[in-house]
Amino acid sequence: MNTFGREFRITTFGESHGKAIGVVIDGVPAGLELTEEDIKRELERRMFCHIPVLNPRCEPEEVEILSGVKEGYTQGTPIAVVIWNRRVISSYYEELWMKPRPGHADFAYYLKYGRHYDHRGGGRASGRTTAAVVAAGAVAKKILALAGAEVAGHIVELGGVEINASYTYEDVKKSWERPLPVVDQQALDKMLEKIQEAAARGDSIGGGVEVWAVGVPPGLGEPHFGKIKADIAAAAFSIPGAIALDWGMGRALAKMWGSEANDPITVANGRPTLATNKIGGVLGGITVGTPIYFRVWFKPTPSVRKPQQTVDLAKMEPTTIEFKGRYDVSIVPKALVALEAITAVALADHLLRAGLIRRDKPLS
C-alpha cells in the first residue's frame, strides 16, 4: 500500500532516482490557503546543507502543485504535488545491482519483486521518498492549525549521545535555531563531533527523536482498531529506518508502580484534565486534550564505506561490497522532519473523522 489515511488520504509515488517523487492528497476542504512556498518551507527544514555529511545530495527542491489549488486556495479536489529529481547520479549504484547492501531494504525488495525493483539510490525504499510525506505534512499542519493544534519535534539521541536537560515544548520549537534541533547544547556539541567521527570512519550513526503535538482536542481516536496511538505508530514505522517507539514516558512508565504511573485527574478552567501527563495525552486510544508526545529510534543508514559481506544474486555467490555513492552519515535529522509530517497527517485524518473539520463545506 502506498496510501495512508481514511478521510485525509495521502498517496505517495516515485523512486529516489526516478524523474520525480510526489504525493496526491485527498480530503482537504475547499478554501484552505496553500501555495508552493508553504511546501518548500517544510522541505527546506529537512535539508541540513550546513552539515554536508548529513545531505551530500543537497538538492534544491523544485516543487509544483499540479492540481487542487486555484489562486492560492484549495478547491476541495485532490491536490497533486510533484518534487522533481534533478541531481541524481545513478552510476554509483551500477556495481550494487543484484548485490544488496546488508541492512538495506534492497534485499527484501529483491525477494518480493525480483529483478524488477529499482535499486538506484534505494529506489522506493530510499529516505528520499519521505520528501513526499513532508509535502503532505505541510498541508496537514495547516489543517491542524484550524483546530488550534501544532506539531514539533527534536533530536534526543544521536550516535549514543543522549540529551540530559529539562525542557518545555517552547524549548523544542526554539531548538530549530541551532545547527541541529537539540535542546541540550552540551549534548549537541558531542553529537556534532560524532557526526564528523562517523564521516571520517566511513560509517554511519543512528539515534532517537521526540515529537510533540499540542492543542490536540480530546476525543480523537476510536476503540480497538481506530486508536489514535496505533495509527500514529503505524505512520511512524512507515518511515525508513524506524526500529522502536516509546509513547509518553514509555519504558520508564512500565517500570513504575501503578500508583506512580497513573496521572491524577483534576479540574482546570472548569474542565476535567490530567494533573500530570506521563501517559502522553492518550488513554484507551483516545486523546484527552493534554499534549501528545512520543519517541522513535532510527537505525544507522546501511550505506557505509566499509567492506560488507553480501551475495551476488546473479551468481548466487558470496561477495563483498563497499559503497562509493553519496549517503547521509545519519538519517535521524531528516527522519525527524518526516515523523513530524506523518504525525500531522494522522492527526488531520482524525480531525476529519471526528467531524471537527468538515471536508464537505468550504472553509471560507
N, C-alpha and C positions, 0 to 999 in steps of 0.2 A: 504494500500500500504506500502511496505517495501523497495521501490525503489525510489531514488531521482536522478534527472538529466536527460538530454536528450542525450548529446554526451559523457560527462564524467558521467557515471552512477554508483551509488553505491546501493547495496542491502545488508542490514544487516540481521542477523539471530541470534537466540539463546535467552535464558532466563537467568535471574540472577543466578539461582541455577541449570541450566542445565549443561551438560558436558562442554560446551564451548559457547562463543559468537564469532561472526566473521562478515566478510564483503567480498563481491565479487565486485571487481572494474573493470569496463569495459570502454574502450575508451582511455586507456593510450597508447601513441605511443611506438613503439619499440625503444630501445636504451637509456631509462632513467635509470640512475644509482639508484639502490634500493636494500637495504638489510634489514634484520630483525632488525638490530641495529637502522636504521632510524626510524622504527615504535616504537621500545622500547623507544627511546629518547622522543618521543611525549607522550607516555603513562606514562612515569615516571613524566612528568610535572603535571599530574592530581592526583598524589598520596597524597602529603601533609602529609606524615607519621610523619614529625617532629611536627605536631599538631595532636595527636592521635584521639581527638574527631571529627576531620574532616574526618577521614578514619579509623574507628576501624578495618575494614577488612584488610586493608593494604596488599593486596595480591600481591606478586611479579608476574609480568605479564610474562607468558610463551607464546611467540608469535611464530607462524610458518607460513611461506609463503608456501602455498601448490601448487601454480601454477602461471604461468605467468612471472616467473623470471628465467633467466638462467645466471649463472656465474656473478651475481651481476647486471644484466641489464634486463629491461623489454623486453618481447618478442612481445608485441603488442596484446597479447591474454589476456583473463580475469585473473585478479590477485585475488586469494583467500587467505585471511588471517584469521587464527583462533587464538583465545585467550582462553586458557584453564582455566576453573574454578576449582581450586584445594582446596580452603579452605572454602567451603560453610558449613554452619551449619543450616540445614533446620528445625531442631527440634523447633527452636524459633517460627516458623510460624504455628505449628500444631494447636494451640488454636485460630489462626486467620482464619482458614478455614471456609468459609461461614459467617465470621464476618468482613466485610470490614472496614478498617480504615477510619474514617472521613477525607475528603480532599484528599484521595488517589484514584488512578485510579482503585483500587480493585473493587469499586462499579460499575463503568462504564463497566469494563471488565465482571463482573457478568451479568449485564443487556444485554450485547451483546453476550457473549459466554456461559452463564450459568455455569454449574459445570465443564466445560472443560478447563477453563483457569488455568494457573499455578500461584498460589498465592505466592509461596515461594520466598522470597526476592523481591517481587513485580513483579516477572516474566518478561514478555516482557515490562512492564511499568517501570521497575527499571532504575535508573540512571546508573547502572552497564552496561547497553546496550550501553551507549554513548561511552564506550571504543572502540567499533567497529567503531563509527563515527570518533573518534580521530585517529584510524589506517588509515582510508580513508583519513583523513585530512593530515596525514604525506605525503601521495603520492601527494595529491592536492597541498600542499605547494611547492613541487618540481616542479610541472607543472608551478605554478605561478612564481617561480624563473627564469624559462626560458624566461619569458616576463619582468623580472626585477621588479616584484611585490612581496610584502610580507604582512603578516597579523600578528598583535599582539594585545593583549588586557590587561585590568587591571580592578580591582575592584574599583567602585566609591561609593558604599554604602553597608554597612553590619550592620544588626541589628539596623537600624535607624541612624547610624553614617555615615555622608557623607564627602567626601574629600572637602577640601577648600584650594586648591593651584593651581596655574597656572602650566602648564606642556607642554612639547613637545612630539612628537612621540618617540624621543630618551629616554625621561624620562619614557615613558610607557614601553619600552623594558627593561630599566635598573631596573624597579621596581621588576622584577622577581628575583633579587638578594636578596630581602628581604623575611622575613618569609611568607608573602603573597604579591602578586603583587599589591601594593598600592603606588601611587606616593607621598602621603602626610604622613609623618612619624607620626605626631600627631594623625591623623585620624586612622592610622594603630594601634597605641598603644591602642586607645579606642576600635577598632574593636576586637583586641585580648582579651581585657577584656570582651567584650560582648559574645565572643565565650565561654569563661570559665564560665560566668554567666549562659548562656543558658544550658551548660552541667550540672552545679550544680542544676539547676531548673528542670532538666529532660525535657527540652523544646528545641525548635529549632528557628532559625532566618533566614530571607531571605535577599535579597539585590539586588544590581544592578551592572552591568558590562558594560564596553565600549570596543568595538572592532574597530580597525583601519585597513584599507587596503591601503597601499601606493604604488605608482608606477603602479597603475592600468591604462592601456591605455584608451584614450577616445573611445567612440563608442560601448562599451559593453552594451547589452540590446536592447530590441525591443519595439515598441509602443504597448500599451494596454496589451496584455496577455503574454508578454515576458519581462516585465520590470525588470531590474536588482534589483531594490529595492524590488519589490514584491517577486521575487524568493528568495532573501536573507531573507526577513521577513518570508516567508513560511518555509525556512530552520531553522530559529531561533526558531520558535514556534514548531518545531518537537522535541526540547529538553525538557525533562520532567521538569515541574515546571515553565516554561516561562509564564509570565502573562501580560507584557506590553513592548512596544518598542517605542523609540524616535529616529527618523532619523535626523542626523545633530544636529542642535540646538533644534529640536523637538518642544515641547510645548512652549518653550521660544520664538521661531520664530513666533508661532501663535499669540502671544500677541503683536507683534510689528506692527507699521505702515508698509505698503507695501514698502515705500521709505527706511525704515530702514532694512527691511528683505532682500531686493534684494542685491545680490552680484554683484558689478560693474564688467564689462568685460573690460579687458585690454590686452596689448600685452607684452609678456616676451620671450626673446630669439627668436624673430621673429614669435611667435605663439600666437594665442588668448588664454586667460585663465581667470580665475576669480581672482579679486584683493583680495577678501576675500572668505571664504568657509563656510558660515553659513548653506548652504543647504546640506553639507555633500557629495559633489562630484558627485551628480546625478541630472540631470534635464530632465523632461519628461520620466523618467525611463531609461535614457541612461547616462553612465559615461562621464564626461567631462575632466578627467585627473587630477583633484585635489583629495586629499585624501578622501576616504570614511570613515565615522565614524558614529556609532550609538550606542545606549544604550539599554540594555534589562534588565528587572527586573524579579527576580525569587522569588516565594513564599517560606515560610519556609517549610521544609520537614514535611509531616503529621505524620511521625513516631516519637512519643514523649512518654515519660514515665509517662504521666499523664492520669488519667482515662478519657475516652471519650465515649460518647453515640453512640451506633450503633444498628444494628439489627442482630439477629441470623437468617440468611436467611433459614436455615434448618427448623426452627420452626416458622419463621415469628413473632418473639417476640423481644421486646426491650431488650438490654443487654448493659453491659459496658465492655470495653476492656482497657488494659494497656499494651503497647508494651514493651517486655522484650528483644528483639533482639538487634543486633548491628545496629546502624544507625549513619549517619553523622549529626552533630549538625547544619551544614549548607551545602547545596548543591552548594552554589554560586561559590566557587573556582573551583570545578570540572566542573560546568556548563560553566564557562568562557572558559576552555580549549576546551570543546565540541563546544562552539559557534565559537571560532577561527577556529576550524576544519571544521565545516559545512559551514562557510563563505568561506573558501578556496575552498571547494568542489563546491559551487555555482559559484564562480569566475572562477575556472578552466573549468567548464562546458561552461561558456560563452566565454572563450578564444577559446575553440574548436569550438563552434557555429560560432564565427566570423571568423574562419579560421586563427587566429593569431598563433595557434598551430595546426599542421596538424597531425591527427591520422593515416593517410594513408601513411606517409613517415617516415622512421626511423630517429631518432634524430642525430645518428652518424654512 
